[in-house]
Amino acid sequence: MLDRRDIVQQLLNDRGDLLVVPGLGSATYDVAAAGDHALNFYLWGAMGGTAMIAFGLALARPDRRVLAIPGDGDMLMGIGSLATIGVKQPKNLVVVVLDNARYGETGMQPSHTDAGIDFAAIALACRFHRALTVTRSQEVAEVRTLLHSGQGPILVNAKIKPDDVPRVLPLRDGHVIKHRFIAALNNA
């Protein structure tokens, strides 16, 4: 299994102008730990909406690569978004699910992925161009290649250790996050 902070750091190294939408809670803390960036659109209180917000951004900006980073609980709540993404086929969208098989924000109860629900299989059934599950750090190089040049939509189910790591809190003011992101997007 992967270390959550390590995989997020590897994905965001030399990110260029990549647009990043991390899910609420641990995914946001992981992205912030990798380094705050004006092109991170942090979500606070949008459980289940990460993939759809990134999808809307991918449609609005087909000239840019977009990365959604939901946790497994977030993705389970927004599972229908995979069907919409599959129908619309945004070529610039990658969804990397940080799957620790736990609901980390509410006490580490087992999630449905602990019982065998397979995000990669669901994404393929929803007509994603590519979907895979990664469990070893050696596989992250392939994920980086897909992130920066693969034809989407792509879903990567990253099986991570169910560790409880310290929180790294980024900006929490939604108004400031939105305006900072828009300014960075317009200047890039």
MOPEMO-V973701 format. One record per residue. SS is DSSP state (alpha for helix, beta for strand, coil for the rest). Layout:
BEGIN
SS + SS
END
This chain:
BEGIN
coil + beta + coil + alpha + alpha + alpha + alpha + alpha + alpha + alpha + alpha + alpha + coil + coil + coil + coil + coil + coil + beta + beta + beta + beta + coil + coil + coil + alpha + alpha + alpha + alpha + alpha + alpha + alpha + alpha + coil + coil + coil + coil + coil + coil + beta + coil + coil + coil + coil + coil + coil + coil + coil + coil + alpha + alpha + alpha + alpha + alpha + alpha + alpha + alpha + alpha + alpha + alpha + coil + coil + coil + coil + coil + beta + beta + beta + beta + coil + beta + alpha + alpha + alpha + alpha + alpha + alpha + coil + coil + alpha + alpha + alpha + alpha + alpha + alpha + alpha + alpha + alpha + coil + coil + coil + coil + beta + beta + beta + beta + beta + beta + beta + coil + coil + beta + beta + alpha + alpha + alpha + coil + coil + beta + beta + coil + alpha + alpha + alpha + alpha + coil + coil + coil + alpha + alpha + alpha + alpha + alpha + alpha + alpha + coil + coil + coil + coil + beta + beta + beta + beta + beta + coil + coil + alpha + alpha + alpha + alpha + alpha + alpha + alpha + alpha + alpha + alpha + alpha + alpha + alpha + coil + coil + coil + coil + beta + beta + beta + beta + beta + beta + beta + coil + coil + coil + coil + coil + coil + coil + coil + coil + coil + coil + coil + coil + alpha + alpha + alpha + alpha + alpha + alpha + alpha + alpha + alpha + alpha + alpha + alpha + alpha + alpha + coil
END
